[in-house]
Amino acid sequence: MMPLSLLNAPAVTVPELETPDLLLRGPRVADLPEFTALSNDPVFYRFLGNKPQSEEEVWRRMLGQLGHWAMFGYGAWSIEEKATGRYCGSVGFFDFQRNLTPSLKGTLEAGWTIAPRLHGRGYASQAVQTALRWIEPRFPQARITCIIDPGNEASLNVARKFGFHEFARTTYHNEPIVLLERTR
């Protein structure tokens, strides 16, 4: 049964995109259990704040992903593996209003995560490439940035593959972070 709060909820349109192996789509209520399980896997969260997230925190994160679409016309896609139909991560663009120096405010902050069980299959590259192809013609003048833990070599490699280069190092929530921007 659909929760009462969803019965009269306005629709938020999230475009569906496909890669050879993935479906990029809007977050769904049904993603919550898988997303929560991932958010409690130390391999998954070690570069994402290095602490597990409760179901409540994951739910708020999902709502924030949809909220970006409603407020800005861009946001995060949930990533579904076509072969299994399972939720396996997210990719997208954000305006988190982070308290960082140098500031990322006013940029499209890219972000991506993939379930550890699928690492090494090129899924992050497929998702990032597809998301960039979608966002760039819609926001051609926008600066695209991202932040990555300096120890997350796999994610840094994906960023470099798509033209991101380091422009600063700083701390965020008392942890070191690399700030990157994309050159087109």
Phi, psi and omega per residue, in radians:
M1 nan 2.377 -3.129
M2 -1.257 2.344 3.094
P3 -0.990 2.515 -3.111
L4 -0.921 -0.671 -3.100
S5 -1.134 -0.322 -3.122
L6 -1.659 -0.179 -3.058
L7 -1.098 -0.668 -3.109
N8 -2.048 0.362 -3.107
A9 -1.228 2.414 3.065
P10 -1.173 2.555 -3.131
A11 -1.335 2.423 2.998
V12 -1.960 2.143 -3.098
T13 -1.553 2.120 3.059
V14 -2.061 2.089 -3.128
P15 -1.118 2.474 3.059
E16 -1.618 2.332 3.127
L17 -2.200 2.654 3.140
E18 -2.249 2.601 2.961
T19 -2.123 3.108 3.100
P20 -0.977 -0.586 -3.049
D21 -2.015 -0.169 -2.955
L22 -2.274 2.651 2.947
L23 -1.993 2.161 3.038
L24 -1.743 2.128 -3.016
R25 -2.565 2.996 3.104
G26 -1.176 2.633 3.057
P27 -1.034 2.519 3.121
R28 -2.200 2.654 3.082
V29 -0.939 -0.655 -3.114
A30 -1.134 -0.265 3.109
D31 -1.324 -0.331 -2.999
L32 -0.959 -0.850 -3.123
P33 -1.072 -0.773 -3.119
E34 -1.189 -0.734 3.133
F35 -1.119 -0.713 3.112
T36 -1.132 -0.747 3.107
A37 -1.061 -0.777 3.104
L38 -1.062 -0.750 -3.086
S39 -1.210 -0.068 3.067
N40 -1.975 0.143 3.080
D41 -1.631 2.047 -3.104
P42 -0.977 -0.565 3.104
V43 -1.165 -0.589 3.138
F44 -1.299 -0.819 -2.982
Y45 -1.608 -0.060 -3.050
R46 -1.036 -0.508 3.098
F47 -1.836 0.191 -3.129
L48 -2.136 0.957 -3.132
G49 1.656 -0.155 3.087
N50 0.938 0.647 3.019
K51 -2.642 2.595 3.116
P52 -1.183 2.826 3.081
Q53 -2.088 2.458 3.090
S54 -1.288 2.917 3.066
E55 -1.019 -0.683 3.117
E56 -1.071 -0.774 3.126
E57 -1.134 -0.712 3.111
V58 -1.130 -0.733 3.116
W59 -1.042 -0.786 3.118
R60 -1.102 -0.638 3.096
R61 -1.111 -0.759 3.113
M62 -1.092 -0.734 3.111
L63 -1.100 -0.662 3.079
G64 -1.132 -0.625 3.097
Q65 -1.092 -0.813 3.100
L66 -1.180 -0.613 3.118
G67 -1.071 -0.619 3.072
H68 -1.049 -0.770 3.127
W69 -1.054 -0.765 -3.103
A70 -1.170 -0.683 -3.053
M71 -1.519 -0.589 -2.973
F72 -2.103 -0.255 -3.084
G73 1.450 0.170 3.019
Y74 -2.580 2.904 -3.127
G75 3.034 -2.598 -3.104
A76 -1.855 2.513 2.983
W77 -1.729 2.502 2.882
S78 -1.376 2.486 3.131
I79 -1.814 2.204 3.105
E80 -2.033 2.261 3.071
E81 -1.325 2.138 -3.089
K82 -1.057 -0.712 -3.051
A83 -1.102 -0.545 -3.061
T84 -2.003 -0.338 -3.051
G85 1.311 0.157 -3.093
R86 -1.557 2.511 2.973
Y87 -1.107 2.356 -3.112
C88 -2.436 0.219 3.089
G89 2.610 -2.862 3.123
S90 -2.615 2.785 3.077
V91 -2.618 2.540 3.103
G92 2.913 -2.827 -3.037
F93 -2.322 2.521 -2.973
F94 -2.449 2.846 2.942
D95 -2.288 1.514 -3.030
F96 -1.513 -0.121 -3.096
Q97 0.936 0.744 -3.112
R98 -1.125 2.533 3.066
N99 -1.544 1.431 -3.093
L100 -2.212 2.640 2.956
T101 -2.250 2.064 0.028
P102 -1.242 2.720 -3.060
S103 -1.337 2.565 3.005
L104 -1.843 0.043 -3.124
K105 -1.035 2.404 -3.121
G106 1.491 0.057 3.084
T107 -1.891 2.862 2.959
L108 -1.565 1.890 -3.124
E109 -1.558 1.960 3.141
A110 -1.394 2.597 3.066
G111 -2.693 2.638 3.134
W112 -2.687 2.566 3.037
T113 -2.497 2.547 3.099
I114 -2.371 2.452 3.113
A115 -0.980 2.345 -3.137
P116 -0.950 -0.547 -3.137
R117 -1.101 -0.272 -3.090
L118 -1.961 0.087 3.128
H119 -1.041 2.546 3.083
G120 1.515 0.045 -3.130
R121 -1.730 -0.009 -3.126
G122 1.446 0.181 -3.094
Y123 -1.174 -0.689 3.119
A124 -1.069 -0.750 3.129
S125 -1.097 -0.760 3.102
Q126 -1.041 -0.798 -3.083
A127 -1.167 -0.805 -3.120
V128 -1.125 -0.791 3.135
Q129 -1.033 -0.770 -3.120
T130 -1.176 -0.724 3.110
A131 -1.128 -0.734 3.113
L132 -1.118 -0.713 3.103
R133 -1.080 -0.538 3.133
W134 -1.352 -0.787 -2.984
I135 -1.336 -0.666 -2.981
E136 -1.060 -0.762 3.112
P137 -1.226 -0.388 -3.118
R138 -1.470 -0.464 -3.140
F139 -2.357 1.115 -2.970
P140 -1.131 -0.444 -3.114
Q141 -1.659 -0.093 -3.045
A142 -1.248 2.471 2.995
R143 -1.431 2.278 -3.138
I144 -1.897 2.196 -3.082
T145 -2.214 3.018 2.962
C146 -2.795 2.799 3.028
I147 -2.127 2.442 -3.104
I148 -2.477 2.421 3.050
D149 -1.045 2.325 -3.100
P150 -1.070 -0.334 3.105
G151 -1.509 -0.126 -3.081
N152 -1.563 1.293 -3.060
E153 -1.070 -0.650 3.140
A154 -1.079 -0.778 3.141
S155 -1.226 -0.657 3.064
L156 -1.064 -0.679 3.109
N157 -1.134 -0.705 3.085
V158 -1.087 -0.780 3.135
A159 -1.031 -0.843 3.138
R160 -1.060 -0.685 -3.131
K161 -0.998 -0.555 -3.094
F162 -1.863 0.472 2.963
G163 1.480 0.206 3.062
F164 -1.443 2.443 3.047
H165 -2.350 2.625 -3.106
E166 -1.172 2.368 3.026
F167 -2.168 -0.190 3.092
A168 -2.914 2.808 2.960
R169 -2.231 2.436 -3.121
T170 -2.675 -2.905 3.035
T171 -2.089 2.584 3.080
Y172 -2.431 2.167 -3.031
H173 0.903 0.765 3.089
N174 1.135 0.338 3.106
E175 -2.143 2.550 3.097
P176 -1.153 2.535 -3.122
I177 -2.551 2.555 3.064
V178 -1.782 2.276 3.065
L179 -1.785 2.274 -3.118
L180 -2.222 2.701 3.024
E181 -2.343 2.700 -3.089
R182 -1.679 2.314 2.990
T183 -1.861 2.347 -3.068
R184 -1.707 nan nan
